[in-house]
Every structure is written in structure tokens, then in C-alpha cells.
């Protein structure tokens, strides 16, 4: 009896785990256009320090003076930590200058290659998933 109960429980757990959603991970080329480099300067509004990629958001003034919120993707937390980042390196309210690559779909989103902290001038790599330079 015990073996069949264990087998039934194991099957139930296996079935449950098989229907949990998987986190999708897309290649750089699927989302970003390496022929569209962008440099943005603005104020950080949000930082999401989580796997598989760190995202941050910043308000940037466009050519007409309108403030637009951009989403920026960086590498994974562990890779950023190896490059000198900590969870507290960039905070809401910090002014940053970002070099990156724009999204293919024209959205206000980019893959960051580097981030300069405007208050210190410190430049940090963003662990971009881009494999070639534009």
C-alpha cells in the first residue's frame, strides 16, 4: 500500500510541475536591432534586480521636450555582480547615461551595453547579450 501511495503522490507532483509556466528567454537578435545603437540620458524610475535579466526604467526627455519612460534590459544579476554592480549601485532618482541597442519593434526599450553613473562618472558594463558590436 505504501508504495502505491508514494507513486500516486509522485505522479501528482510531477503533473503539477509540468504545468507551471516556464520563463521565456529570447535571443538578443529576436528583440533588438544591432544596427540601431542608442544613447540615453535620464533619471532612473525603477530597478528590477531579478533573474534571468535585470531591468531598469528611466525617464528620458525626447527631442520635443516630452518625458518618455524607457525600459532597459541588462544581463543576469550574477554577471553584473562580477562586473562590479551591487543591488544598490543604481537607485531610483539617479541620473544615468546608457549606451545600448534599440528594440526591433520601435518600443521605448533597449538592451544596455554600458551605464555611466552621472553623479560619479563611473562606467559599468551591463552584461549585454549582444554578441557583436553595431
Backbone as CSV, one residue per row, in Angstrom:
resi,resn,N_x,N_y,N_z,CA_x,CA_y,CA_z,C_x,C_y,C_z
1,UNK,0.802,-1.193,0.000,0.000,0.000,0.000,0.853,1.267,0.000
2,UNK,1.893,1.274,0.774,2.720,2.477,0.878,3.355,2.846,-0.461
3,UNK,3.823,1.860,-1.197,4.483,2.118,-2.473,3.515,2.745,-3.466
4,UNK,2.277,2.253,-3.524,1.317,2.822,-4.469,0.919,4.241,-4.059
5,UNK,0.833,4.518,-2.779,0.528,5.870,-2.316,1.659,6.819,-2.689
6,UNK,2.905,6.367,-2.490,4.058,7.175,-2.848,4.086,7.439,-4.354
7,UNK,3.808,6.419,-5.143,3.811,6.558,-6.601,2.728,7.532,-7.046
8,UNK,1.563,7.469,-6.431,0.463,8.376,-6.755,0.841,9.820,-6.413
9,UNK,1.458,10.018,-5.246,1.864,11.366,-4.836,2.958,11.897,-5.777
10,UNK,3.905,11.056,-6.136,4.977,11.474,-7.044,4.407,11.868,-8.401
11,UNK,3.442,11.114,-8.886,2.807,11.426,-10.164,2.058,12.757,-10.086
12,UNK,1.373,13.000,-8.974,0.642,14.252,-8.801,1.595,15.441,-8.783
13,UNK,2.698,15.316,-8.065,3.688,16.392,-8.018,4.285,16.616,-9.409
14,UNK,4.603,15.538,-10.104,5.141,15.652,-11.456,4.171,16.351,-12.400
15,UNK,2.896,16.020,-12.302,1.887,16.656,-13.145,1.777,18.142,-12.823
16,UNK,1.813,18.479,-11.546,1.737,19.879,-11.135,2.927,20.667,-11.688
17,UNK,4.120,20.126,-11.554,5.318,20.827,-12.015,5.355,20.969,-13.523
18,UNK,4.759,20.042,-14.233,4.801,20.104,-15.690,3.887,21.180,-16.252
19,UNK,2.940,21.686,-15.477,2.040,22.716,-15.985,2.386,24.107,-15.491
20,UNK,3.406,24.246,-14.652,3.800,25.577,-14.211,4.464,26.294,-15.375
21,UNK,4.207,27.590,-15.535,4.760,28.298,-16.688,6.273,28.413,-16.607
22,UNK,6.907,28.259,-17.743,8.360,28.427,-17.831,8.659,29.866,-18.210
23,UNK,9.759,30.396,-17.711,10.161,31.747,-18.056,10.800,31.702,-19.440
24,UNK,10.243,32.484,-20.357,10.777,32.506,-21.715,12.050,33.335,-21.757
25,UNK,13.021,32.867,-22.504,14.262,33.589,-22.669,14.567,33.658,-24.153
26,UNK,14.537,34.866,-24.687,14.718,35.048,-26.117,16.113,35.556,-26.411
27,UNK,16.581,35.290,-27.609,17.903,35.755,-28.001,17.885,37.260,-28.231
28,UNK,19.093,37.853,-28.188,19.242,39.280,-28.450,18.634,39.633,-29.804
29,UNK,18.979,38.863,-30.829,18.544,39.156,-32.193,17.027,39.098,-32.365
30,UNK,16.340,38.367,-31.519,14.889,38.278,-31.617,14.216,39.568,-31.169
31,UNK,14.860,40.319,-30.275,14.223,41.504,-29.704,14.874,42.832,-30.070
32,UNK,16.184,42.824,-30.363,16.914,44.074,-30.546,17.585,44.131,-31.911
33,UNK,17.762,45.357,-32.424,18.379,45.574,-33.731,19.785,46.139,-33.536
34,UNK,20.806,45.319,-33.760,22.184,45.734,-33.519,22.613,46.892,-34.420
35,UNK,21.831,47.229,-35.431,22.136,48.355,-36.309,21.482,49.650,-35.826
36,UNK,20.856,49.601,-34.648,20.195,50.785,-34.098,20.734,51.098,-32.698
37,UNK,21.972,51.615,-32.632,22.509,51.982,-31.324,21.775,53.213,-30.786
38,UNK,21.742,53.332,-29.471,21.073,54.466,-28.843,21.861,54.874,-27.595
39,UNK,21.910,56.179,-27.346,22.474,56.711,-26.108,21.368,57.512,-25.434
40,UNK,21.093,57.179,-24.185,20.012,57.814,-23.441,20.548,58.412,-22.146
41,UNK,20.037,59.570,-21.789,20.388,60.197,-20.511,19.084,60.505,-19.795
42,UNK,18.995,60.085,-18.549,17.760,60.335,-17.828,17.843,59.937,-16.370
43,UNK,16.674,59.914,-15.742,16.544,59.639,-14.312,15.902,58.270,-14.113
44,UNK,16.536,57.443,-13.293,16.040,56.098,-13.007,14.726,56.193,-12.230
45,UNK,13.716,55.448,-12.712,12.404,55.439,-12.051,12.091,54.116,-11.364
46,UNK,12.778,53.035,-11.768,12.511,51.719,-11.194,13.668,50.790,-11.539
47,UNK,14.005,49.888,-10.606,15.032,48.879,-10.846,14.470,47.528,-10.424
48,UNK,14.468,46.562,-11.344,14.028,45.188,-11.050,15.255,44.287,-11.111
49,UNK,15.812,43.985,-9.951,17.028,43.174,-9.841,16.587,41.731,-9.662
50,UNK,16.446,40.996,-10.779,15.958,39.623,-10.694,16.445,38.824,-11.891
51,UNK,16.409,37.505,-11.780,16.748,36.620,-12.880,15.576,36.524,-13.838
52,UNK,15.764,36.265,-15.111,17.047,35.990,-15.735,17.804,37.249,-16.145
53,UNK,17.153,38.426,-16.145,17.815,39.673,-16.510,17.382,40.783,-15.572
54,UNK,18.286,41.720,-15.335,17.958,42.915,-14.560,17.367,43.929,-15.534
55,UNK,16.267,44.526,-15.129,15.647,45.586,-15.916,15.627,46.852,-15.075
56,UNK,15.792,47.985,-15.760,15.554,49.245,-15.079,14.822,50.169,-16.036
57,UNK,14.208,51.172,-15.474,13.384,52.094,-16.236,13.858,53.500,-15.938
58,UNK,13.815,54.355,-16.958,14.287,55.711,-16.760,13.461,56.688,-17.586
59,UNK,13.295,57.880,-17.045,12.619,58.957,-17.756,13.647,59.710,-18.580
60,UNK,13.358,59.844,-19.883,14.256,60.498,-20.830,13.456,61.571,-21.568
61,UNK,14.037,62.765,-21.709,13.381,63.813,-22.495,13.665,63.563,-23.969
62,UNK,12.586,63.533,-24.780,12.784,63.356,-26.220,13.089,64.705,-26.874
63,UNK,13.195,64.720,-28.205,13.572,65.932,-28.940,12.598,67.084,-28.704
64,UNK,11.327,66.766,-28.457,10.324,67.808,-28.253,10.227,68.256,-26.797
65,UNK,11.021,67.643,-25.920,10.992,68.016,-24.504,10.041,67.177,-23.671
66,UNK,9.324,66.262,-24.334,8.398,65.389,-23.608,9.182,64.290,-22.887
67,UNK,8.770,63.988,-21.664,9.430,62.939,-20.892,8.815,61.589,-21.257
68,UNK,9.685,60.653,-21.645,9.258,59.315,-22.051,9.970,58.299,-21.164
69,UNK,9.241,57.298,-20.677,9.829,56.268,-19.830,10.327,55.125,-20.704
70,UNK,11.619,54.807,-20.580,12.265,53.740,-21.333,12.513,52.554,-20.426
71,UNK,12.425,51.348,-20.986,12.788,50.125,-20.283,14.133,49.646,-20.815
72,UNK,15.059,49.316,-19.924,16.392,48.868,-20.316,16.664,47.503,-19.732
73,UNK,17.147,46.595,-20.577,17.491,45.246,-20.149,19.003,45.134,-19.987
74,UNK,19.417,44.541,-18.892,20.835,44.245,-18.677,20.979,42.736,-18.535
75,UNK,22.173,42.287,-18.215,22.433,40.869,-18.043,21.884,40.353,-16.725
76,UNK,22.223,39.106,-16.388,21.749,38.496,-15.146,22.455,39.096,-13.924
77,UNK,21.811,39.059,-12.769,22.412,39.627,-11.549,23.818,39.107,-11.259
78,UNK,24.050,37.813,-11.411,25.375,37.256,-11.095,26.444,37.837,-12.014
79,UNK,26.146,37.989,-13.288,27.095,38.571,-14.227,27.375,40.030,-13.915
80,UNK,26.335,40.763,-13.549,26.514,42.166,-13.185,27.367,42.296,-11.924
81,UNK,27.153,41.414,-10.959,27.950,41.451,-9.734,29.424,41.204,-10.042
82,UNK,29.712,40.299,-10.966,31.104,40.052,-11.359,31.719,41.271,-12.038
83,UNK,30.871,42.146,-12.598,31.346,43.361,-13.266,31.408,44.565,-12.332
84,UNK,31.112,44.353,-11.057,31.209,45.453,-10.100,29.899,46.037,-9.614
85,UNK,28.786,45.534,-10.130,27.479,46.014,-9.688,27.104,45.386,-8.341
86,UNK,26.267,46.101,-7.604,25.548,45.523,-6.468,24.081,45.886,-6.657
87,UNK,23.259,45.311,-5.843,21.822,45.607,-5.896,21.558,47.110,-5.684
88,UNK,22.488,47.797,-5.010,22.292,49.215,-4.676,23.130,50.170,-5.511
89,UNK,23.795,49.690,-6.555,24.609,50.574,-7.383,23.759,51.655,-8.039
90,UNK,22.615,51.270,-8.551,21.714,52.204,-9.224,20.399,52.246,-8.454
91,UNK,19.987,53.468,-8.102,18.768,53.641,-7.312,17.804,54.591,-8.022
92,UNK,16.541,54.494,-7.657,15.540,55.425,-8.171,16.009,56.839,-7.849
93,UNK,15.948,57.708,-8.850,16.371,59.096,-8.695,17.771,59.367,-9.233
94,UNK,18.568,58.321,-9.465,19.911,58.501,-10.012,19.827,58.947,-11.472
95,UNK,20.748,59.822,-11.862,20.865,60.194,-13.264,21.897,59.267,-13.901
96,UNK,21.547,58.691,-15.051,22.433,57.752,-15.744,22.486,58.071,-17.234
97,UNK,23.578,57.629,-17.855,23.732,57.705,-19.297,23.934,56.266,-19.772
98,UNK,23.109,55.828,-20.685,23.102,54.436,-21.124,23.440,54.357,-22.608
99,UNK,24.356,53.464,-22.951,24.614,53.126,-24.340,24.024,51.745,-24.564
100,UNK,23.262,51.599,-25.627,22.636,50.314,-25.863,22.143,50.167,-27.285
101,UNK,21.217,49.247,-27.442,20.655,48.902,-28.739,19.142,48.897,-28.643
102,UNK,18.494,49.563,-29.575,17.038,49.705,-29.543,16.302,48.412,-29.884
103,UNK,15.074,48.332,-29.394,14.189,47.213,-29.700,13.797,47.253,-31.168
104,UNK,13.623,46.070,-31.756,13.232,45.961,-33.165,11.850,46.540,-33.432
105,UNK,10.953,46.400,-32.458,9.573,46.804,-32.690,9.317,48.296,-32.501
106,UNK,10.374,49.079,-32.236,10.212,50.523,-32.080,9.749,50.961,-30.706
107,UNK,9.541,50.017,-29.806,9.127,50.361,-28.445,10.238,51.125,-27.749
108,UNK,9.897,51.854,-26.737,10.879,52.588,-25.945,11.559,51.611,-24.994
109,UNK,12.326,50.720,-25.593,13.035,49.669,-24.866,14.379,49.445,-25.545
110,UNK,15.396,49.137,-24.722,16.727,48.895,-25.284,17.467,47.864,-24.443
111,UNK,18.464,47.255,-25.063,19.377,46.358,-24.377,20.603,47.203,-24.042
112,UNK,20.903,47.358,-22.764,22.009,48.223,-22.336,23.347,47.524,-22.492
113,UNK,24.340,48.243,-23.044,25.718,47.752,-23.115,26.543,48.318,-21.969
114,UNK,26.301,49.594,-21.651,27.037,50.218,-20.550,26.164,51.274,-19.895
115,UNK,26.477,51.553,-18.622,25.759,52.554,-17.849,26.796,53.433,-17.158
116,UNK,26.652,54.742,-17.330,27.507,55.689,-16.631,26.670,56.333,-15.531
117,UNK,27.174,56.259,-14.300,26.515,56.919,-13.179,26.916,58.387,-13.237
118,UNK,25.963,59.284,-13.548,26.274,60.688,-13.795,26.888,61.383,-12.575
119,UNK,26.484,60.975,-11.363,26.997,61.654,-10.169,28.463,61.339,-9.884
120,UNK,28.963,60.205,-10.355,30.349,59.824,-10.095,31.180,59.688,-11.363
121,UNK,30.521,59.562,-12.518,31.230,59.328,-13.774,31.666,57.883,-13.957
122,UNK,31.305,57.028,-13.005,31.686,55.619,-13.066,30.922,54.916,-14.186
123,UNK,31.670,54.230,-15.068,31.063,53.498,-16.178,31.133,52.008,-15.881
124,UNK,29.991,51.352,-15.991,29.898,49.917,-15.728,29.331,49.199,-16.941
125,UNK,29.879,48.035,-17.253,29.322,47.188,-18.291,27.989,46.642,-17.834
126,UNK,27.091,46.423,-18.773,25.741,45.974,-18.427,25.503,44.513,-18.764
127,UNK,26.582,43.764,-19.102,26.457,42.346,-19.425,25.431,42.109,-20.533
128,UNK,25.518,42.935,-21.580,24.607,42.832,-22.712,24.668,41.442,-23.320
129,UNK,23.541,40.992,-23.838,23.503,39.697,-24.533,23.858,39.857,-26.013
130,UNK,24.191,41.080,-26.423,24.606,41.322,-27.805,25.990,40.710,-28.019
131,UNK,26.167,39.984,-29.106,27.444,39.313,-29.335,28.339,40.044,-30.316
132,UNK,27.767,40.995,-31.066,28.584,41.777,-31.987,28.324,43.250,-31.749
133,UNK,29.292,44.065,-32.026,29.117,45.500,-31.866,28.478,46.081,-33.108
134,UNK,27.576,47.056,-32.925,26.927,47.670,-34.084,27.929,48.490,-34.879
